[in-house]
Amino acid sequence: MRYVAIIFFISLWRVADGQTCQGGLGDPIVNISFGRGAGLGPPLARGITNLQYVNDPCPSDGQYTLASYTSGCHRNTWITVPHDHTGDNSGYFMLINASVTPSEFYVQTINGLCGKTSYQFAAWMMNVGFIKIQIRPNVTFQIEKTDGTILQSYNTGDIPLGNDWKPYAFYFSTPPGVSSVVIRMINNAPGGAGNDLALDDITFRAAGPLVTTTVAGYNTNAVSICEGSVPVLHLTSALENNCYASVAYQWQASVDSGASWKDIAGANRPTYDLLLGGPGLRALSTSPGLPGKYQYRMTVAESDNAGIRYCSVASDPVTVRIVPLPRPSVTISSSAYGCVGQPQLFVATPVDGGPGPIYQWKLNGVNAGAGTGDPGYTLSSPVSSDVVSCAMISNATCAVNRVVMSNSLSVPVLPVPATGVDMTASADHVCQDSLVLFTGAPSNGGSNPSFGWLVNGIVVDTSRPVFATRQLRDGDVVGLSMKGSLVCSPWVRAPETVAMTVWETPTISVVSDTVIGVGASVVLDPIYTGPIISYLWSPATGLSDAGVADPIVKPDTTTRYLLEVATAKGCRAWAGVKVGVYYDLKMPGAFTPNGDGLNDIFRIPPVVPVKIRRLIVFNRSGAMLFSTGNVGEGWDGGAGGVAQPGGAYVWVVEFENPVTHRVEQRKGVVILVR
């Protein structure tokens, strides 16, 4: 967890009364942030808490953990805490499920304090309960000497519900000679249903008078100065509500945005003349006076504590930004050549032009219109003798020479070659989905011309001189444009276009394959679309008429019929349907599994169009030797890898009659011949 400076507003903080040295604050002498990292944090050092540490984001009564996130605890009776109080998603906070009985849940000794000094104690807390009837956390903070003498105590009162971190702070003073104190946090409420809280960022800071600083001649404490323009700045400090018997002053400087501060040697009066490039900078940098950001502040302490960092309070910083002197310049560029009759673009690239430079373009030394903020200039009809340049007016802060001239450019202007392209099509009257090839023939296109094929004026292909497509519709117009690879070649259009006539292609949607019984017939009745004028079924065997749309078919054996339809324009479509003929199931009476490829398997005959539930083979003793539900499988005369002896075997088959669609059963005997 990172430390975030806290600005204490009376409206935000609950502050114990009775102290007078409360105007200003020093750097934290202690900042107990509980760290940061992935997952849950480690337990606190032994002796700090009487609670039991658990590696669990939802501790139970009398337990705690260090977490960066918690949600859904105890059946959603706790709120979601997505991060620590600074907003750091990886920052830990102490998550506490208080003990059932009131107790001291946090005790720590703080060292390094100064005697006879006022301090502020602060901490951030949150009630993690969600339900109104839950017990509210109630905490007493107690500051003691190491011998147990109480220096100050402060009670939070009941910490209200709400998913926001709340700061609590109070002030205390150390007696002379006391440099260590004990912070004790006491849980006043009973545990059980509620009294659950999160604790974060415990800090101790020296307290004293409010210290303010001003810069002579400026109405702000953020000063920007051009490099070398001001030799000295006069800094002044003032104290409000001074509570020190004797004040020790010390000016400090920082070059890392206040992350660290260094004393300026000899700067121990309420005022300080900051020599830019003098000791105020030499205390910080080996290159005094260089451009950059510098900060200054006044720290004050009791004279007895002079020079001790954590015994002083500090002002808000004065920020001095020394702006480097810009050195404006501008460079213009364009393409390597221009083309006759084609516009030529020039572009200015500024250096230190500021946020809004003005560009005054010049053609042959004469202003080309008024200056604008546009870094681009287009010469509409260039010639080879034209000379283009640009004057830039910089508005960069601290710029001295604001007007600078660019380089001059004279771009050769080349002639435009005469090019052309023609196109041909493999056909312009086609059926739907027919492949059409369009071919481009460039004239003076160079070695690698570019093509743009257009359908109804829209570019659909740029890859090659031949455009192949099956996606054209009736009335589409196909055109071609080309850009040669010779220098300055323009895009040109083919003088011809191809207007397509695309005839409708018929479609056929046939019924599913079907099965009929021996001697039965069926009407073949596909669904058609399109202007069909002819029908042709093949083979003609078993058909009532091979030239009609819906013939009656009565084949002797299973047959696949193919239908071809055509329109008056010659557009055709094809579809097929299989008509199966079912003869009553007859199983083979014998088989010879001798490996000669003939009758080696006892199975359903392949010509019989049935679906079986199961085929089972038994021996004379009733033992099942084979079973399958696959019509394509059969018995090879073995069982368990052992060839069975020749003889009679009983078979049972259950199948679906393809005509009646009922399940039937057949039984019989098959002879295995060895």
C-alpha positions in Angstrom: 0.0 0.0 0.0 1.4 3.4 -0.9 1.3 6.3 1.5 -1.1 9.0 0.4 -0.8 12.4 2.0 -4.0 13.2 3.9 -5.5 16.7 3.9 -7.4 17.0 7.2 -10.6 19.0 7.0 -12.5 19.6 10.2 -15.7 18.5 8.4 -14.1 15.1 7.6 -12.2 14.2 10.8 -13.5 13.5 14.2 -10.9 15.3 16.3 -10.4 15.3 20.1 -10.6 18.8 21.5 -8.5 20.4 24.2 -5.2 20.8 22.2 -3.9 24.1 20.9 -1.0 23.0 18.7 -3.1 21.8 15.8 -2.6 24.2 12.9 0.1 22.4 10.9 1.4 18.9 10.5 4.8 17.3 9.8 5.8 14.3 7.8 4.5 11.0 9.3 6.9 9.5 11.8 4.9 6.3 11.7 2.7 5.1 8.8 1.4 1.6 9.6 -0.1 0.7 6.2 -0.1 -3.2 6.6 1.8 -3.5 3.3 0.6 -4.6 -0.2 0.7 -7.7 -2.3 -1.2 -10.5 -4.0 -3.7 -12.7 -2.0 -3.8 -12.3 1.8 -1.0 -10.7 3.9 1.1 -12.3 6.6 0.2 -12.1 10.3 1.3 -9.1 12.4 4.3 -9.4 14.7 3.7 -11.3 18.0 2.3 -9.2 20.8 0.5 -6.5 18.7 -3.0 -8.1 18.8 -4.8 -10.7 20.9 -6.8 -11.8 17.9 -6.0 -15.0 16.0 -4.6 -14.7 12.5 -6.4 -16.7 9.8 -5.5 -17.1 6.1 -9.1 -16.5 5.2 -10.8 -13.4 3.7 -13.8 -14.0 6.0 -12.4 -14.3 9.6 -14.7 -15.5 12.4 -15.2 -14.1 16.0 -11.9 -13.3 17.6 -10.0 -13.6 14.4 -8.3 -11.2 11.9 -6.6 -11.3 8.5 -4.7 -8.8 6.3 -6.7 -8.5 3.0 -6.9 -6.3 0.0 -10.4 -7.4 -0.9 -13.3 -9.1 0.8 -16.9 -9.9 -0.4 -19.8 -12.1 0.5 -18.6 -13.0 4.0 -20.9 -14.7 6.5 -23.8 -15.3 4.2 -23.5 -11.8 2.7 -23.9 -10.1 6.1 -20.7 -8.2 5.4 -20.3 -5.6 2.7 -17.8 -5.8 -0.2 -14.6 -4.0 0.5 -12.8 -3.7 -2.9 -9.6 -2.1 -1.9 -7.7 -0.2 0.9 -8.6 3.3 1.8 -6.2 4.8 -0.8 -7.9 2.9 -3.6 -5.0 0.5 -4.1 -6.4 -2.8 -5.2 -3.3 -4.6 -3.9 -3.1 -2.6 -0.6 -3.7 -4.6 2.6 -6.0 -3.5 5.5 -6.6 -5.3 8.8 -9.9 -7.1 8.6 -11.3 -7.7 12.1 -14.1 -9.9 13.5 -14.0 -8.7 17.1 -13.9 -11.0 20.1 -17.1 -11.9 21.8 -16.1 -9.9 24.9 -14.6 -6.3 24.8 -10.8 -6.4 24.8 -7.6 -4.6 23.7 -7.3 -5.8 20.1 -4.2 -3.7 19.0 -1.2 -2.6 21.1 2.0 -1.2 19.6 5.0 0.8 21.0 5.9 3.8 18.9 9.5 5.1 19.1 11.4 8.1 17.8 9.1 10.8 19.1 10.4 14.1 20.5 9.7 15.3 24.0 7.6 18.4 24.7 5.9 18.1 21.3 2.3 17.9 20.1 1.4 15.0 17.8 -1.6 13.9 15.8 -2.7 10.3 15.8 -4.9 9.2 12.9 -6.4 6.0 11.5 -9.0 5.0 8.9 -11.8 2.6 9.8 -14.8 1.0 8.2 -17.8 -0.8 9.7 -18.0 -3.9 7.4 -21.4 -4.9 8.7 -24.4 -4.8 6.3 -27.5 -5.3 8.5 -29.0 -2.5 10.6 -29.6 -4.6 13.7 -25.9 -5.7 13.8 -23.8 -4.4 16.7 -21.8 -1.3 15.7 -18.0 -1.3 16.3 -17.0 1.1 19.1 -13.3 1.8 19.6 -11.3 3.7 22.2 -7.8 4.9 21.1 -5.4 5.4 24.1 -1.9 6.9 24.0 0.2 6.0 27.1 3.7 6.4 28.3 5.6 3.1 28.5 4.9 3.0 32.2 1.2 3.0 31.5 0.4 6.7 32.2 -2.4 7.8 29.9 -1.5 10.8 27.9 -4.7 11.0 25.8 -7.7 8.9 24.9 -10.3 9.2 22.2 -13.5 7.3 21.6 -14.9 6.8 18.1 -18.5 6.3 19.2 -20.5 3.8 17.3 -19.0 3.5 13.8 -21.9 3.8 11.4 -22.8 1.5 8.5 -21.6 2.4 5.1 -19.2 1.2 2.5 -16.8 4.1 2.8 -13.6 4.5 4.8 -13.9 7.0 7.7 -10.9 8.9 9.2 -10.5 9.3 13.0 -7.9 11.6 14.6 -6.9 13.2 17.8 -4.0 15.2 19.3 -1.7 14.5 22.3 1.5 16.0 23.7 4.6 14.3 24.9 6.1 15.4 28.2 9.8 16.5 28.2 12.2 13.6 27.7 9.5 11.1 26.4 10.4 9.7 23.0 8.3 6.5 23.1 4.6 5.9 23.6 2.2 3.0 23.4 -0.9 3.1 21.2 -3.7 0.9 22.6 -7.0 0.2 20.7 -9.8 -1.1 22.8 -12.9 -2.8 21.4 -15.8 -1.5 23.6 -18.6 -3.4 21.9 -19.4 -7.2 22.4 -18.8 -9.5 19.5 -21.3 -12.0 18.0 -23.8 -10.5 15.6 -21.7 -7.5 14.3 -18.8 -5.5 15.7 -16.8 -6.2 12.6 -14.4 -3.6 11.1 -11.5 -2.8 8.8 -8.5 -0.8 10.0 -6.0 1.0 7.7 -3.1 3.5 7.7 -2.3 4.4 11.3 -0.1 7.5 11.3 1.7 9.7 13.9 2.7 13.2 12.8 4.1 16.1 14.6 1.6 19.0 15.2 2.3 22.6 15.5 1.4 26.0 14.2 0.1 26.5 10.6 2.9 27.4 8.3 2.2 29.3 5.1 4.6 30.5 2.4 4.4 33.1 -0.3 6.6 34.1 -3.3 7.1 37.9 -3.6 5.5 39.2 -6.8 3.4 36.1 -7.4 -0.2 35.3 -6.3 0.4 31.6 -6.4 2.8 29.1 -5.0 3.2 27.4 -8.4 5.7 29.5 -10.3 7.0 29.0 -13.9 10.1 30.8 -14.9 11.8 30.9 -18.2 15.4 29.7 -18.0 17.8 32.5 -17.2 15.0 35.2 -17.0 14.8 35.7 -13.2 18.0 35.6 -11.0 16.3 35.3 -7.6 13.0 34.5 -5.9 12.0 35.9 -2.5 10.3 33.3 -0.3 8.5 34.3 2.9 6.9 32.2 5.6 4.4 33.0 8.3 3.1 31.2 11.4 -0.5 31.1 12.5 -1.5 30.1 16.0 2.1 29.7 17.0 2.3 27.4 20.0 6.1 27.1 20.2 8.0 28.8 23.0 10.9 29.2 20.7 10.8 28.6 17.0 13.5 26.9 14.9 13.2 27.6 11.1 14.5 25.5 8.3 13.9 25.8 4.5 14.0 22.5 2.6 14.0 21.6 -1.1 12.9 18.6 -3.2 13.5 17.5 -6.8 11.3 14.4 -6.7 7.9 15.9 -6.2 8.1 15.8 -2.4 9.1 12.2 -2.0 12.2 13.3 -0.2 13.4 16.6 1.2 16.8 18.1 2.0 17.7 21.0 4.3 19.1 24.1 2.5 22.3 24.9 4.4 22.0 28.3 6.2 18.4 28.8 5.2 17.0 29.1 8.8 15.2 32.3 8.8 11.5 33.1 8.0 12.6 34.5 4.6 14.8 33.0 2.0 16.2 34.5 -1.2 16.3 31.6 -3.7 19.2 32.2 -6.2 18.4 30.3 -9.3 21.6 28.3 -9.7 22.6 29.0 -6.1 22.8 26.8 -3.0 19.0 26.1 -3.1 19.6 24.2 -6.2 23.1 23.0 -5.6 21.8 21.2 -2.5 19.8 19.0 -4.9 21.5 18.8 -8.2 25.0 18.5 -9.6 23.9 20.7 -12.5 22.5 23.8 -10.7 20.0 25.9 -12.6 19.1 23.3 -15.1 15.5 23.4 -16.3 13.2 21.2 -14.2 10.7 21.1 -11.4 11.9 22.1 -7.9 9.9 22.4 -4.6 10.6 24.4 -1.5 8.9 24.4 1.9 9.4 25.8 5.4 9.7 23.5 8.4 9.4 24.7 12.0 10.0 23.1 15.4 10.6 23.9 19.0 14.2 25.2 19.3 15.0 22.2 21.5 14.1 19.9 18.6 15.8 21.8 15.8 17.2 19.5 13.1 15.1 16.5 14.1 12.9 15.7 11.1 9.9 14.1 12.9 9.6 16.9 15.5 8.8 19.6 13.0 5.8 20.7 11.0 5.9 21.8 7.3 4.2 24.2 5.0 2.6 23.3 1.7 5.4 23.4 -1.0 6.2 26.2 -3.3 6.7 24.7 -6.8 9.2 26.4 -9.1 9.3 25.2 -12.7 12.3 26.4 -14.7 11.2 26.1 -18.3 13.9 25.4 -20.8 14.4 28.0 -23.6 12.8 26.4 -26.7 14.7 26.5 -30.0 12.0 26.6 -32.7 12.7 25.1 -36.1 10.7 23.7 -38.9 11.4 21.3 -41.8 9.1 20.7 -44.8 8.9 17.6 -46.9 7.0 16.2 -49.8 7.1 13.2 -52.2 10.1 12.7 -54.4 8.3 13.9 -57.5 5.1 15.5 -58.7 2.9 14.7 -61.7 1.6 17.2 -64.3 -2.0 18.3 -63.5 -2.0 16.5 -60.1 -1.9 18.3 -56.7 1.3 18.2 -54.7 1.2 18.0 -50.8 3.9 19.6 -48.6 4.0 18.9 -44.9 5.8 21.0 -42.2 7.3 19.2 -39.1 7.9 21.7 -36.2 10.3 21.6 -33.3 9.4 23.7 -30.3 6.4 25.1 -32.2 4.3 25.3 -29.0 0.7 24.2 -28.7 -0.5 26.4 -31.7 2.2 27.4 -34.2 1.2 29.4 -37.3 2.5 28.4 -40.7 3.0 30.9 -43.5 3.6 29.0 -46.7 5.6 30.6 -49.5 5.6 29.8 -53.3 8.6 31.1 -55.1 9.3 33.5 -52.2 5.7 35.0 -52.1 3.2 34.3 -49.4 0.7 31.6 -50.5 -2.3 33.0 -48.7 -2.6 33.9 -45.0 -0.8 32.1 -42.3 -2.8 29.3 -40.6 -2.4 26.5 -38.1 -2.4 23.9 -40.8 1.0 22.2 -41.2 0.0 21.0 -44.7 0.0 22.9 -48.0 -1.3 21.7 -51.3 0.0 23.1 -54.6 -2.8 22.5 -57.1 -0.8 22.7 -60.4 2.9 22.3 -59.7 5.7 22.9 -62.2 9.3 21.8 -61.9 10.6 25.4 -61.3 8.4 26.0 -58.3 10.2 26.6 -54.9 8.2 26.0 -51.7 9.2 27.1 -48.2 7.5 27.9 -44.9 7.9 30.4 -42.1 6.7 29.1 -38.7 5.7 31.4 -35.8 6.1 29.5 -32.6 4.0 30.1 -29.5 6.0 27.9 -27.2 6.5 29.2 -23.7 9.7 31.1 -23.3 10.5 31.1 -27.0 12.9 33.9 -27.9 13.3 33.6 -31.7 9.6 32.9 -32.5 9.8 33.2 -36.3 11.9 30.7 -38.1 12.3 29.7 -41.8 12.2 26.2 -43.2 14.3 24.6 -45.9 13.3 25.2 -49.5 11.9 22.4 -51.7 11.8 22.2 -55.5 10.1 19.0 -56.6 10.5 17.7 -60.2 7.1 17.4 -62.0 6.9 14.4 -64.4 4.6 13.9 -67.3 1.5 11.6 -67.0 1.8 8.5 -69.3 -1.0 7.6 -71.7 -2.5 4.3 -70.4 -5.6 2.3 -71.0 -7.4 -1.0 -70.4 -10.0 -3.2 -72.1 -12.0 -6.0 -70.7 -13.7 -9.2 -72.1 -16.2 -11.6 -70.5 -16.5 -15.4 -71.1 -20.3 -14.9 -71.2 -22.9 -12.3 -70.6 -26.0 -14.5 -70.6 -25.7 -17.3 -68.0 -27.7 -19.4 -65.5 -27.5 -18.6 -61.8 -24.4 -19.9 -60.1 -22.5 -20.2 -63.4 -18.9 -19.3 -63.4 -18.1 -16.2 -65.4 -14.5 -15.1 -66.2 -13.7 -11.4 -66.9 -10.3 -10.6 -68.3 -8.5 -7.2 -68.3 -6.0 -6.3 -71.0 -3.9 -3.2 -70.0 -2.2 -0.8 -72.5 1.1 0.8 -71.3 0.4 -0.4 -67.8 3.9 -1.2 -66.9 5.2 -4.4 -65.3 2.8 -4.5 -62.3 -0.5 -2.7 -62.9 -3.2 -2.5 -60.3 -6.8 -3.6 -61.2 -10.1 -2.7 -59.6 -13.1 -4.9 -60.7 -16.4 -3.2 -60.2 -20.0 -4.5 -60.0 -22.6 -1.8 -60.2 -19.9 0.8 -59.6 -18.6 -0.9 -56.4 -15.1 -2.4 -56.2 -15.4 -6.1 -55.4 -11.9 -7.4 -56.3 -8.4 -5.9 -56.7 -6.2 -9.0 -56.7 -5.6 -9.9 -60.4 -6.3 -9.1 -64.1 -8.8 -12.0 -64.2 -12.0 -11.8 -62.2 -13.9 -15.1 -61.6 -17.3 -15.1 -60.0 -20.5 -17.1 -59.5 -22.3 -14.4 -57.5 -23.8 -12.2 -60.3 -27.4 -11.3 -60.5 -29.6 -10.4 -63.4 -29.0 -6.8 -64.5 -25.5 -6.5 -62.8 -23.1 -4.3 -64.7 -19.4 -5.3 -64.5 -16.6 -2.8 -65.1 -12.8 -2.4 -64.7 -10.4 0.3 -63.7 -6.6 0.1 -63.8 -3.6 2.0 -62.5 -0.4 1.4 -64.3 2.9 0.9 -62.5 4.7 3.5 -64.5 5.5 6.8 -62.6 2.5 9.2 -62.5 0.1 6.7 -64.1 -3.5 7.6 -63.2 -6.5 5.3 -62.7 -8.3 4.7 -66.0 -11.6 3.0 -66.7 -12.2 0.4 -69.4 -14.4 2.0 -72.1 -16.7 -1.0 -72.1 -18.8 -2.6 -69.4 -20.7 -5.9 -69.4 -24.4 -5.9 -68.6 -25.3 -9.4 -67.3 -28.4 -11.4 -68.1 -28.7 -14.0 -65.5 -31.4 -16.6 -65.9 -33.1 -18.3 -63.0 -31.8 -21.8 -62.3 -34.5 -24.3 -61.2 -34.4 -26.1 -57.9 -35.6 -29.6 -56.8 -36.4 -30.7 -53.3 -37.1 -34.5 -53.3 -38.7 -36.5 -50.6 -36.5 -38.8 -48.5 -35.5 -42.2 -49.6 -38.4 -44.7 -49.2 -39.0 -48.5 -48.9 -42.0 -50.3 -50.4 -43.0 -53.9 -50.3 -42.7 -56.4 -53.2 -45.3 -55.5 -55.9 -46.2 -52.1 -54.3 -45.8 -48.7 -56.0 -45.2 -45.2 -54.9 -45.6 -41.7 -56.5 -42.4 -39.7 -56.8 -43.5 -36.2 -56.1 -40.6 -33.7 -55.6 -41.0 -30.0 -55.0 -39.9 -27.8 -57.8 -39.2 -24.0 -58.4 -38.4 -22.1 -61.5 -39.8 -22.1 -65.1 -39.2 -25.8 -65.8 -40.3 -27.1 -69.2 -38.8 -30.6 -69.2 -38.4 -33.6 -66.8 -36.3 -36.7 -67.3 -36.2 -39.6 -64.9 -33.5 -42.3 -65.2 -33.4 -45.3 -65.3 -36.8 -45.7 -66.8 -37.2 -49.2 -65.3 -40.3 -49.4 -63.2 -41.5 -45.9 -64.1 -45.0 -45.1 -65.4 -43.6 -42.2 -67.5 -39.9 -41.0 -67.4 -40.9 -37.6 -68.8 -43.4 -36.3 -66.2 -42.9 -34.5 -63.0 -44.5 -37.1 -60.7 -44.3 -40.6 -62.1 -45.5 -43.7 -60.4 -42.7 -46.1 -59.7 -42.9 -49.9 -59.2 -39.4 -51.4 -59.2 -38.7 -55.1 -58.7 -35.5 -54.3 -56.8 -34.1 -51.4 -54.8 -33.3 -48.7 -57.3 -31.9 -45.2 -57.2 -33.7 -42.7 -59.6 -32.1 -39.5 -60.9 -34.2 -36.6 -62.0 -33.0 -33.9 -64.4 -35.1 -30.7 -65.0 -34.4 -27.9 -67.5 -35.8 -24.4 -68.3 -36.3 -22.9 -71.7 -33.0 -21.1 -71.3 -31.2 -24.4 -70.8 -30.6 -24.0 -67.0 -30.7 -27.4 -65.4 -30.9 -29.0 -61.9 -30.5 -32.6 -60.7 -31.7 -34.6 -57.7 -31.9 -38.3 -56.7 -34.1 -40.6 -54.6 -33.7 -44.2 -53.6 -36.7 -46.5 -53.6 -36.0 -49.7 -51.6 -38.0 -52.9 -52.3 -38.5 -55.0 -49.2 -38.7 -58.8 -49.5 -39.6 -60.7 -46.3 -36.5 -61.3 -44.2 -34.9 -64.6 -45.1 -31.7 -65.6 -43.3 -29.1 -67.9 -44.8 -29.5 -71.6 -43.9 -25.8 -72.3 -43.7 -22.4 -70.6 -43.8 -18.7 -71.7 -44.1 -16.3 -69.6 -42.1 -13.2 -71.0 -43.8 -11.6 -67.6 -44.8 -12.2 -68.0 -48.6 -14.2 -64.8 -48.7 -17.5 -66.6 -49.6 -20.2 -67.1 -47.0 -17.7 -66.6 -44.1 -20.2 -64.6 -42.0 -23.7 -65.3 -40.9 -25.5 -62.0 -41.1 -28.6 -60.0 -42.4 -28.4 -60.2 -46.2 -27.0 -56.8 -47.4 -29.8 -56.4 -50.0 -32.5 -56.4 -47.3 -33.2 -52.7 -46.3 -34.0 -53.2 -42.6 -32.9 -51.8 -39.3 -32.3 -54.5 -36.6 -32.7 -54.2 -32.8 -30.6 -57.3 -32.3 -29.3 -60.5 -33.9 -28.5 -63.3 -31.4 -27.0 -66.8 -31.9 -27.3 -69.6 -29.4 -25.7 -73.1 -29.2 -27.6 -76.3 -28.5 -27.3 -75.7 -24.8 -28.9 -72.3 -25.0 -25.7 -70.4 -24.4 -25.5 -67.1 -26.2 -22.5 -67.0 -28.5 -23.0 -63.8 -30.4 -25.1 -60.6 -30.2 -25.2 -57.3 -32.2 -27.4 -54.4 -33.0 -25.5 -53.4 -36.1 -27.1 -54.6 -39.3 -23.7 -54.7 -41.0 -22.2 -57.1 -38.5 -22.5 -60.9 -38.4 -21.3 -64.1 -36.6 -17.9 -65.5 -37.7 -18.6 -68.9 -36.1 -16.5 -68.2 -33.0 -17.2 -67.4 -29.3 -14.6 -65.8 -26.9 -11.9 -66.3 -29.5 -12.6 -70.0 -29.9 -14.0 -71.5 -33.2 -17.2 -73.4 -32.6 -17.7 -76.9 -34.0 -19.8 -77.5 -37.1 -23.5 -78.2 -36.5 -26.8 -76.5 -36.0 -27.2 -73.2 -34.1 -30.3 -71.2 -33.2 -30.7 -67.6 -34.3 -33.1 -64.9 -33.2 -33.4 -61.5 -34.9 -35.6 -58.5 -34.0 -36.0 -55.8 -36.7 -38.1 -52.9 -37.8 -40.2 -53.8 -40.9 -39.5 -50.9 -43.3 -43.0 -51.1 -44.8 -45.1 -51.4 -41.7 -42.6 -49.7 -39.4 -43.4 -52.3 -36.7 -40.9 -54.4 -34.7 -41.0 -58.0 -35.8 -39.1 -61.1 -34.7 -37.8 -64.1 -36.7 -36.2 -67.3 -35.4 -34.4 -70.1 -37.2 -31.5 -72.6 -37.4 -28.3 -72.1 -39.3 -25.8 -74.8 -40.1 -22.2 -74.0 -39.5 -20.1 -76.1 -41.9 -16.5 -76.8 -41.2 
